[in-house]
Amino acid sequence: MDTSVGRIGVVTLPIFAGDLYSDPERLLELVRAGLELTAKAGARVVSLTGLIPSATEYGMATRPLVEGRSDLPSITTGHATTVAAVVLATAKALRSAGRTMEQERLGVLGLGSIGLSTLELILRCLPHPNEILLCDVYDKQELLAEVQKRVKALGFGGTVRVLHSKADVPPEFYESTLIVGATNVPEILDVARVGPGTILVDDSGPHCFNVRDAVQRFRTREDLLFTAGGVLTSPASIRLLRWLPRSVEGRVTGSRRKKRRRQRQNRDAVPGNELGERRPVLLGPGGRDEQLGTAPERPGKSPSGRE
């Protein structure tokens, strides 16, 4: 991808998301092969994406792969960019609703790397909310207590409530008026129980709430605002170039040709219907096509929540 700020390459590892934790040795071997491939392409920095940071101890497990190898690119998780995008999306959602952070009861669902860092950046860069509710559905009682201390250390003078749960979101969490989601437990947040006027900013994968239910509520009641948290819009056009191994190129090309033909037939059958044939796609884990803006299915759960 040629962007206005540089060139980005996407390399797909041939491993399913559900196998990332069950076969760590294979994962590291694939990461090593990916690093060597990107080095040949001239990459200077490689960002681990999806659940790979979580499965590699935030990249620390990859250190032996690059030690003494000056020919390999540096490694990052890219979490800093994600967190900044979530905070920017939160600020924009508040502006769109004509509200200020000082009015809000901020709920953070999921206290992995993204959730914790987002909370800290909000407290450093935005006005402080009226109250903070912290919730994680994994057993993180000690961590939650430590986070409570860190929040106070950042100068927050309001109330901090720590909510414990091992299965469902506690009823008290639905008192939040602004919710930041950063968990990998799908649809754990019940849209029907969210209070009127709530703003949802979600960076969960898959989404922490049922998107169809949220859309239906917005259409019928118009009392809910929700958005993806970790999405950035490029200020300029992006040119895409895809490369596939010859062993699969013919099959994929033929499949896409058939798909385009079906799309043209459907478009012709429905007057005025735009099917978005030019919507960008990413090649997801295991070779699936994932449309940008939709959360891919990730079998299994991260032992430490959304990372």
C-alpha positions as CSV (number, residue, x, y, z in Angstrom):
1,M,0.0,0.0,0.0
2,D,1.5,3.3,-1.1
3,T,0.3,6.0,1.3
4,S,0.9,9.7,1.7
5,V,3.2,8.9,4.7
6,G,5.1,5.9,3.3
7,R,4.7,2.4,2.0
8,I,3.1,-0.3,4.0
9,G,3.2,-4.0,3.2
10,V,0.9,-6.7,4.7
11,V,2.2,-10.2,5.1
12,T,-0.2,-13.0,6.1
13,L,1.0,-15.8,8.3
14,P,-0.4,-19.2,7.3
15,I,-1.9,-20.0,10.8
16,F,-5.4,-19.8,12.1
17,A,-6.1,-17.4,15.0
18,G,-7.2,-20.3,17.2
19,D,-3.8,-21.9,16.9
20,L,-1.8,-18.9,18.0
21,Y,-1.7,-19.9,21.6
22,S,-1.7,-23.7,21.2
23,D,1.4,-23.9,19.1
24,P,3.7,-21.0,20.1
25,E,6.8,-22.6,18.5
26,R,5.2,-22.7,15.1
27,L,4.0,-19.2,15.5
28,L,7.5,-17.9,16.3
29,E,8.9,-19.8,13.3
30,L,6.4,-18.2,11.0
31,V,7.2,-14.8,12.5
32,R,10.9,-15.4,11.8
33,A,10.0,-16.3,8.2
34,G,7.9,-13.3,7.9
35,L,10.6,-11.0,9.2
36,E,13.1,-12.4,6.7
37,L,10.6,-12.0,3.8
38,T,10.0,-8.3,4.8
39,A,13.7,-7.7,5.1
40,K,14.2,-8.8,1.5
41,A,11.4,-6.3,0.6
42,G,13.2,-3.5,2.3
43,A,11.1,-3.0,5.4
44,R,12.6,-1.2,8.3
45,V,9.9,-1.8,10.9
46,V,7.4,-4.7,11.2
47,S,4.2,-4.3,13.2
48,L,2.6,-7.4,14.8
49,T,-1.1,-7.3,14.3
50,G,-4.3,-8.9,15.5
51,L,-3.8,-11.4,18.4
52,I,-0.1,-11.9,17.5
53,P,1.1,-9.4,20.1
54,S,-0.9,-11.1,22.8
55,A,0.3,-14.6,21.8
56,T,4.0,-13.4,21.8
57,E,4.0,-11.5,25.2
58,Y,3.5,-8.2,23.5
59,G,6.4,-9.1,21.1
60,M,8.9,-9.9,23.9
61,A,8.9,-13.6,22.8
62,T,10.2,-12.5,19.4
63,R,13.4,-11.0,20.8
64,P,15.5,-14.1,20.3
65,L,14.6,-14.0,16.6
66,V,16.2,-10.6,16.1
67,E,19.1,-10.7,18.5
68,G,22.4,-10.5,16.6
69,R,20.5,-10.1,13.3
70,S,21.2,-6.6,12.0
71,D,19.6,-7.6,8.7
72,L,16.1,-7.9,10.2
73,P,13.7,-5.0,10.7
74,S,12.7,-3.7,14.1
75,I,9.5,-5.1,15.7
76,T,6.6,-3.2,17.2
77,T,3.0,-4.1,18.2
78,G,1.5,-1.0,16.7
79,H,-0.6,-0.6,19.9
80,A,0.4,3.0,20.3
81,T,-1.2,4.0,17.0
82,T,-4.3,1.9,17.9
83,V,-4.6,3.6,21.3
84,A,-4.2,7.1,19.8
85,A,-6.9,6.2,17.2
86,V,-9.3,5.1,19.9
87,V,-8.8,8.3,21.9
88,L,-9.3,10.4,18.8
89,A,-12.5,8.5,18.0
90,T,-13.8,9.0,21.5
91,A,-13.2,12.8,21.4
92,K,-14.9,13.0,18.0
93,A,-17.9,11.0,19.2
94,L,-18.3,13.4,22.1
95,R,-18.1,16.4,19.8
96,S,-20.6,14.8,17.4
97,A,-23.1,14.4,20.3
98,G,-22.5,17.9,21.6
99,R,-21.2,16.6,24.9
100,T,-18.1,17.0,27.0
101,M,-16.0,14.4,28.9
102,E,-16.7,16.2,32.2
103,Q,-20.3,15.1,31.9
104,E,-19.6,11.5,31.3
105,R,-19.6,8.3,33.4
106,L,-16.7,6.5,31.5
107,G,-16.9,2.7,31.4
108,V,-13.8,0.7,30.2
109,L,-14.7,-2.8,29.2
110,G,-11.5,-4.9,28.9
111,L,-8.3,-4.0,30.6
112,G,-5.6,-5.6,28.4
113,S,-2.9,-3.6,26.7
114,I,-5.3,-1.5,24.6
115,G,-7.9,-0.9,27.3
116,L,-5.4,0.2,29.9
117,S,-3.4,2.4,27.6
118,T,-6.5,4.0,26.2
119,L,-7.7,4.9,29.7
120,E,-4.3,6.4,30.6
121,L,-4.1,8.4,27.4
122,I,-7.7,9.8,27.9
123,L,-6.7,10.9,31.4
124,R,-3.5,12.5,30.1
125,C,-4.9,14.3,27.0
126,L,-8.6,14.9,27.5
127,P,-10.7,16.5,30.3
128,H,-11.4,14.0,33.0
129,P,-14.8,12.3,33.2
130,N,-17.1,12.6,36.2
131,E,-16.7,8.9,37.1
132,I,-14.8,5.8,35.9
133,L,-16.1,2.3,35.8
134,L,-13.5,-0.5,35.2
135,C,-14.6,-4.0,34.1
136,D,-12.9,-7.1,32.8
137,V,-14.6,-10.4,32.4
138,Y,-11.4,-12.3,33.1
139,D,-10.0,-12.9,36.6
140,K,-8.0,-9.7,37.0
141,Q,-8.9,-8.6,40.5
142,E,-5.3,-7.7,41.5
143,L,-4.8,-5.8,38.2
144,L,-8.0,-3.9,38.6
145,A,-6.9,-2.7,42.0
146,E,-3.6,-1.6,40.6
147,V,-5.3,0.2,37.8
148,Q,-7.4,2.1,40.3
149,K,-4.2,3.3,42.0
150,R,-2.7,4.4,38.6
151,V,-5.8,6.3,37.7
152,K,-5.6,8.3,41.0
153,A,-1.9,8.9,40.3
154,L,-2.8,10.6,37.0
155,G,-4.7,13.2,38.9
156,F,-8.2,11.8,38.6
157,G,-10.3,13.1,41.5
158,G,-13.6,11.5,40.8
159,T,-15.0,8.1,41.8
160,V,-13.4,4.9,40.4
161,R,-15.6,1.8,40.6
162,V,-14.0,-1.6,40.0
163,L,-16.5,-4.2,38.8
164,H,-15.6,-7.9,39.0
165,S,-17.2,-10.5,36.7
166,K,-16.2,-13.9,35.3
167,A,-19.1,-14.4,32.9
168,D,-21.4,-11.4,32.1
169,V,-21.0,-7.6,32.3
170,P,-22.3,-6.6,35.7
171,P,-25.5,-4.6,35.9
172,E,-23.7,-1.6,37.4
173,F,-21.6,-1.2,34.2
174,Y,-24.7,-0.3,32.2
175,E,-24.8,3.0,34.2
176,S,-21.9,4.2,32.0
177,T,-22.8,7.0,29.6
178,L,-19.6,6.6,27.5
179,I,-18.2,3.0,26.9
180,V,-14.8,2.1,25.5
181,G,-14.7,-1.5,24.5
182,A,-11.4,-3.4,24.3
183,T,-12.1,-7.0,24.9
184,N,-12.1,-10.1,22.6
185,V,-15.2,-11.7,24.2
186,P,-17.8,-11.3,21.4
187,E,-21.1,-9.5,22.0
188,I,-20.8,-9.6,25.8
189,L,-22.3,-6.1,26.1
190,D,-26.1,-6.3,25.7
191,V,-27.2,-3.3,23.6
192,A,-30.8,-3.6,25.0
193,R,-29.5,-2.8,28.5
194,V,-27.4,0.2,27.5
195,G,-28.9,3.4,28.8
196,P,-30.5,6.0,26.4
197,G,-27.9,8.4,25.0
198,T,-24.9,6.1,25.6
199,I,-21.9,6.4,23.3
200,L,-20.0,3.2,22.4
201,V,-16.4,3.4,21.1
202,D,-15.4,-0.2,20.4
203,D,-11.9,-1.6,19.5
204,S,-12.9,-5.1,20.4
205,G,-12.4,-8.0,18.0
206,P,-14.9,-9.3,17.4
207,H,-17.1,-6.4,18.5
208,C,-18.2,-6.5,22.2
209,F,-21.8,-5.8,21.2
210,N,-24.2,-7.1,18.5
211,V,-23.8,-4.6,15.6
212,R,-27.2,-5.5,14.1
213,D,-29.0,-4.9,17.4
214,A,-27.2,-1.6,17.7
215,V,-28.2,-0.5,14.2
216,Q,-31.8,-1.6,14.8
217,R,-31.9,0.4,18.1
218,F,-30.5,3.4,16.4
219,R,-33.1,3.2,13.6
220,T,-36.0,2.7,15.9
221,R,-35.1,4.7,19.0
222,E,-32.3,7.0,17.8
223,D,-30.8,7.1,21.4
224,L,-27.5,5.3,20.8
225,L,-24.2,6.4,19.1
226,F,-21.6,3.8,18.3
227,T,-18.4,3.7,16.3
228,A,-15.3,1.7,15.7
229,G,-12.4,2.8,17.8
230,G,-9.2,1.8,16.0
231,V,-10.0,3.0,12.5
232,L,-8.1,5.8,10.7
233,T,-9.0,7.6,7.5
234,S,-6.2,8.4,5.1
235,P,-6.1,12.0,4.0
236,A,-5.1,10.9,0.5
237,S,-5.8,7.9,-1.8
238,I,-4.0,4.6,-1.2
239,R,-2.7,2.5,-4.1
240,L,-3.0,-1.2,-3.4
241,L,-0.8,-3.9,-4.9
242,R,-1.4,-7.6,-4.1
243,W,1.0,-10.5,-4.6
244,L,-0.1,-14.1,-4.3
245,P,2.0,-17.4,-4.7
246,R,1.5,-18.9,-8.1
247,S,0.0,-22.0,-6.4
248,V,-3.0,-20.1,-5.3
249,E,-3.1,-17.2,-7.7
250,G,-5.3,-18.9,-10.3
251,R,-7.8,-20.1,-7.7
252,V,-8.2,-16.8,-6.0
253,T,-8.3,-14.8,-9.3
254,G,-11.0,-17.1,-10.6
255,S,-13.0,-16.9,-7.4
256,R,-12.8,-13.1,-7.5
257,R,-13.8,-13.0,-11.1
258,K,-16.9,-15.0,-10.4
259,K,-17.7,-12.8,-7.4
260,R,-17.4,-9.7,-9.5
261,R,-19.7,-11.2,-12.1
262,R,-22.3,-12.0,-9.4
263,Q,-22.0,-8.5,-8.1
264,R,-22.7,-7.0,-11.5
265,Q,-25.7,-9.3,-11.9
266,N,-27.1,-8.3,-8.5
267,R,-26.4,-4.6,-9.2
268,D,-28.2,-4.8,-12.6
269,A,-31.1,-6.6,-10.8
270,V,-31.6,-3.8,-8.2
271,P,-31.9,-0.3,-9.8
272,G,-29.7,2.3,-8.2
273,N,-28.0,-0.3,-5.9
274,E,-24.3,0.4,-5.2
275,L,-22.6,-2.8,-4.0
276,G,-19.3,-1.1,-3.1
277,E,-17.1,-3.3,-5.4
278,R,-14.2,-1.0,-4.8
279,R,-14.3,-1.4,-1.0
280,P,-10.7,-2.3,0.1
281,V,-10.1,-5.8,1.5
282,L,-7.5,-7.3,3.7
283,L,-6.4,-10.9,3.6
284,G,-7.1,-12.2,7.1
285,P,-5.8,-15.2,9.1
286,G,-6.1,-18.5,7.2
287,G,-6.6,-16.8,3.8
288,R,-10.0,-15.3,4.3
289,D,-11.0,-12.0,2.7
290,E,-11.9,-9.5,5.4
291,Q,-13.6,-6.3,4.4
292,L,-12.2,-3.2,6.1
293,G,-14.5,-2.1,8.8
294,T,-15.8,-5.5,9.7
295,A,-14.4,-7.6,12.6
296,P,-13.0,-11.0,11.5
297,E,-14.0,-14.1,13.5
298,R,-11.3,-15.2,15.8
299,P,-11.9,-18.7,17.2
300,G,-10.9,-19.1,20.8
301,K,-10.2,-16.5,23.4
302,S,-7.1,-14.7,24.4
303,P,-6.2,-15.6,28.0
304,S,-5.6,-12.0,28.9
305,G,-8.5,-10.3,27.1
306,R,-8.3,-8.0,24.1
307,E,-4.6,-7.1,23.6
